[in-house]
Amino acid sequence: MLKYLFLVFILFMSDAYAQKVDTVYLEKLLQSHSDLFQKILNHPTKNEVQILYTQIDRDESNIPHFRSFSYRLNPHWYFYPASTVKLPTAILALEKINDLHITGLTKDTPLRIDSAFEKQTRVTVDESAANGLPSVAQYVKKILLTSDNDAQNRLFEFIGRAELNTKLKKYGIKYSRIVNRLAIGDKGIWAKHTNPVTFYSGKNILFKQEAQFDPKDYNIKLANTRQGKGYMNDRDELVHEPWSFEGLNVYALQDQQLILKKLLFPEAFKIKDRFNLRPDDYNLMYDYMSRYPFESDFPKYDTSEFWPTYSKLLFYGREKNATLNPNIRIFNKYGDSYGYNIDNAYIVDFENGVEFLLAVVVQSNENGIYNDGIYEYETVTYPFLKHLGQLIYHEELKRTKKFIPDLSKFDFRK
């Protein structure tokens, strides 16, 4: 018995050591640039700030090794993850296609989504695609380029809520759940039902998935799920009660960065811990994560609505007139809603051999009212993310590396 307890203790200590994160460096770095960060440093709880920065050093075989630094990181302190949940959904949709092992079924196969429960909607066409038909690949592109909500919801319906959360757990996601569609008020019983999905080639049905029901709630012990002093209801009436995020999606910052690590650096993980993706799946994800909207023809975007840095909050802060650095590419998934801005990014400078991971959440809701559309993105959260991304980048430029990284697999510049 004593030997067993000793072994458990050793395993616990080994895991704790492996997960050890420096909690001092980032705070000192931010304080050393008080001209940029002092307002938020004075009120970090008010602005819900959490930061996870990971340095990457390659060995002689170009295998990445990681060292992480955090500021106020807390997986039990709730923030609304918004569109950041779309990255694991996109990955697991591609994985499901591969898991099915059906001849002729690929990520480019046309699909049809039907309705089988209250509030569900159908889809048979996608005018953004070259062939006018919806597919998993087209939805993935739309998610990564401009964070399309309908694309997320359709992939959520294809994977199914139960399978999605089972897979998150399989891949080591400890503090998160994805249980709702986005931007359609999807809660409660409606979120537990997902639509029938059919894949076809011409008149032939390749795979048909019936409507599904997931009874689970995926309860997670969280603080901060009720916020503010009021909210606007569906009739545009002010309700003088805190806004509740209970029962909604949860996606902790360390889980976000873990998903990104496994996507970008599968070679750093055991085979059993890697996603079941094909080389062309990885290339699709890398290519469209790092593209700017104007670099896509299908889907095609109005550049006045989706400018180059629309999705690149870290480093560019969503500035419409930002000058793009041709050597830098940002592989990321951002989110913005209810005053929250989140960005989970891998930033690369091909010319200088710079690469690092940075995941950040920050919020500004000065009036304490939710669902009123009045948040300080332009004056508080966007500038914070821009300055932080650029600060870490310039610190990375100073770092000496024993081995220069080969970053060619990420270079999709045209």
N, C-alpha and C positions, 0 to 999 in steps of 0.2 A: 504493500500500500504506500509506504514511504517512497519507494522507488518510482511508483506511478505519479505521485504528487510532485516529486522532484522533476520528473520528465515534463509534466504539464507546466511547471514553473519555468523550466528552461525554454520550452517552446513559446511561452507567453513573452518572456524577456527577449527572445530572438526576434519575434514579430514586432514587439515594441521598438527594438533597436532599429530594425529594418525600416520602420515607418517614422523614425525620428525626423523631425522637421525643425529647422532653425527658426525661432520666433523673435529674434532680436534684430537681425540685419535690416529687414525691410523698414521697420519703424525708424531706425537710425537714418536710413537713406532718405526717407520721406521728410524727416525733421531737418535734415541738412539742406533741404530745398523748401524752406518754409514759405518762400514767395509764391510757390505753386500749390502747396498742399495744406497750408496752415489752417484755412477755414474748415476743411474737412477733418483735419487732425484734432481740431478743438471740439468737434462733435462727431466722433466716429460712430457712436451708437445711433445717433439721430440719422446719419447718412448710411447706416447699415453696411459699412465697408467690410469686405473680406477680400484678401488677396492671397493667391498661391502662385509663386514664381519658382520655376524649376530650371536649373542650369543643366546643360547637356555636354558631356565630354565623351568623345569617341576613343575606342581603343585601336590597336593596330589593325584589327579586322573591320573597323568602321562600326562596331556594335556600340550603341549609345548607353551611357551610364548617367544616372540622374542624381542630382542633389537639390533638395527643395527648401524653400524659405516661405514663411507665411506671416500674415498680419491679420489678427483677429479671426482666424479660421475656426469655425464652429459648426459641425454638421447638424447639430440639434437646434440651431437658431434659424428659423424659417426666413427665406426670401422667396418671392415668386419667380420661378425660373423662366417664365415666358417661353420664347422660341428656342432656347438652348436645348430643350428636350427633343428637338427635331433631328439633332445629329445621331443619337442612338437609334431613333426610329428609322432613319434612312439606312443606317448600317444593317439593322436587323431585318429590314425589308429585303435588302439584297441577299442577306444570309438565308432568309426563308426560301427564296427562289432556288438557291443551291441545295438546301436541305430537302426539297421536294423530289429531286432527282427524276424529273419528268422530261422525257424526250421532246425536244422542240420548245420547251418552256424556258424563256430567258427573261432578263430584266427589261428587254425591249418588246416582249410579247404584248399585244394589245389586251386590255382588260375592260370589263364592264362591272360597275358597282350598282347593285339594286337596293331597294329599301324593304325592310321587313318589320320596322317598329316605329312608333311615334317619333316625329322630328327627323327621321332619317331621310336623306336625299339620294337621288340616283345620279350617275354620270355615265355617259356613253361616248362623249367626244372631248377632245382637248385641242383647242385651236392654236395653242402655243407650240404644238409638236409639228414636225415636218409632214407627217402623214395624217395629222388631225385626230389622232387617237391617243387615249391615255395609256400610260405604261409606268411601271415602277421606275425605270431609268429617267423618264421625263419628270416624274414627281421629285426624284432625288435632285435633279438639276435645279428645279424651281425652288426647292428648299435651300440649297446651298448658295444660289445666286442672290436671291432677294427675300428669302425666308417666307415663302408662300404658305399661308395658313391652310388653304384647302388641300394642298399637296400633303402636308403633315397629316391632316385628318384622314385622307384616303389611305395612306400607308398604315396609319393606326388601325383602320378598319381591316386592311389586308392581313396584318400580323395577328390581330386579335389581342385584346387587353391582357388576357391570362398569359398567353405565350410571351408577350412583350415583357411583362414583369418577371416571369420565370427566367427568361434569358438575361435580364439585367442581373439577377441574383447569381446566375451561372457564371457571369463574367466578373464577379467580385464587387458588384455595386451594392454597398451596404446601407446607404442612407437615403435612398431615392425610390420614387415610384412614378410611373406615367399612367394616369388613369382617366384623363379627360381629352377630348378634342379641344381645339383652340378657337377662340373668337366667335363661338356660337352659343355661349351660355350652357355648355355641356356639363351637367352635374347629376349626381344621384343616379336614379334608375336608367336614365337615357345614356349615360356614359358606360353603363355595364353591358349594353347591347351594341353589337357591331354588325355591319351590313353583310349580306351575301356578296361574294366576289367571284367573277368568272373570267378565266383567261381563254382566249380563243385564237385560232388561226384560220382565217376565212370563215367557213361554216362549221369548222370542227372545234369542239370544246376540248381544250387540253387539260384544264383543271377547274373544278367548281368547288368553292368553299361555302358551305351553308352559313346562315346567320348564326352568331354565337352570343352566349350570355355568360358573363363572368360574375359570380356572386360575391367575390372577395372585396374587401375594403382596403387592404394593404396598410393597416394602421401603423403609423410611425410616431414615436413620442417626440414632440416638437414644442419649442417655445416660440412666441412671437407670431402666432397664426391669426391673432386678432389685432388690428392696427387702426390708428387714426381716431378721429373724434366724430366722423360722419361719412356718409356716402350718398351718391345719387342713385336712386332706384330706376327701374325700367320706365317709369313715368316722368323722369327728370325731376323728381321730388327729393329734397334733402332729408335724409334720415339721420337723426342725431344719435347714432350708435356706431361703435367700431365696425370696420369692414372685416369680414371673416374670410380667411383663405383656407379654412378647414375643409378637408376632403378633396383638395386640388392637387395638381402635380407637385412633386418635390424632386429636386435635382441638386444635391449638395455640390459645392465647388470641387472638393477632392474627387468625387465621383465623376464630375465633368472632365477633369484633367486625366483621370485614369482611362476613360473611354477614348479620349483623344490620343493618349500614349499608345494604346493597343491598336488603334487605327493606323497611326503613323509609323510605329516602330514594332511591328509584330515579332521581329527577330529578337527583341529584348525580352520576350515572354515565352514560357513553355508552350508547346504546340497545343496542349489541351486548353490553354487560357487565351488562345487567339480566336479571332472571328473566322467563321467559315466563309471567306471571301476569295474570289478568283483574282488573278493578277489584273484583269481588266476592270474588276470591281474597285480595287484599290486605285487604279489609274483614274477611273471616273470620279471617285471621291476627291482625290488629290487635285485633279484638274479643276473641277467646278468649285471646290472650296476656295481655291486661290484666284479664280477668275474675277474680273470686274464685270458688271452687267453689260457694258458695251462690247465685250469680247464674245458675246453669245448671239447666234442668229436664231436658234430654236431652243428655248424661247427668246424672242426679241423684245427689248425694253426701250421705253421712252426715257432718254437720258436726262430729261428735265425732272422726271419723277424718281428715277433710280440712277443717280449720278455714280461716278466711279467708286467713291469711298462710302457709299451708302451702307454697306455691311461691315466696314472695317473701323470699328469704334476705337479699339486700341491702336495707337500710333497716329491715326488720322482724325479721330473724334467726329466723324461724319461731316467734315467740312466740305462744302460743295466746291470750293475753289482750291482745294489742297493740291499741291504739286506732288505728283506720284514719283517716288524713287524707283527707277527702273530695275534696280538690283534687289529690291525687297519684295517679297511675297508673303501674304498673311493667310494661313490656313486656319479658319476659325468658324465658330457658330456663335452669333450674338443673340441677345434677347432684349426687348424693351416693352415694359408694360407696368401700369400702376406706379410710375415714377422710378421703377427699377431699370437700370442698365446693367447687363451682364455680358461679358465677352470671354470666351474660352478659346485661346489662340496659340498657334505655333508660328512664330515669326522668324523668317529666314532672310539673310542677306547673302546672296550667292557670291558676290564680289569679295566680301571680307570674311567669308566662312563663319558667319554668325548664325546661331540658331538657339532658340529658347522657347519655353512654354510659359504662358501667363494666363491665369484665370482670375477674373475680378468681378465683384458685384458692388454696386454703389446705388444709392437711392436719394431722391430729393422730392419731398412732398410737403412744402412749407405750410400750406393751409390745413393739412391733416385731413383733407376730404378725398375720398377715393371715388374713382369712376367719373370724375368731373373733367378729365382731360387736361387738368392744369398741373403740370409738373415742370420742374426746372432742368430739363434736359440740356437745353442750349447753354445755360449759364453755369451749371454745376456739374452734371454727370458726364456729358461729352468732353468738356475740357479736362476733367479729372482723368478720364481714360486715355485721352490723347497724351497728356503730359506724362502719365505713368508709363505708358508703352514706350514713349521716346526716351524717358529717363533710363529704363532698364536696357533698352537697346544701346544707348551710349555707354552704359556700364559694361555691357557685353563686348563692345568694341575694345575695351581696355584689357579684357581677360586674355591671358596667355594660355594656349592649348598645346598639349604635347603632340597631338595628332590633328592635322587639318581635316575637317569632315568632308566626306564626299557626299554632296547634297544633290547629285544629278537626278536621282529618282523623283525629286520634288520639282524639278524645273520644267514647267509646262508653258513657259513664256514663248510667245510667237514672234 
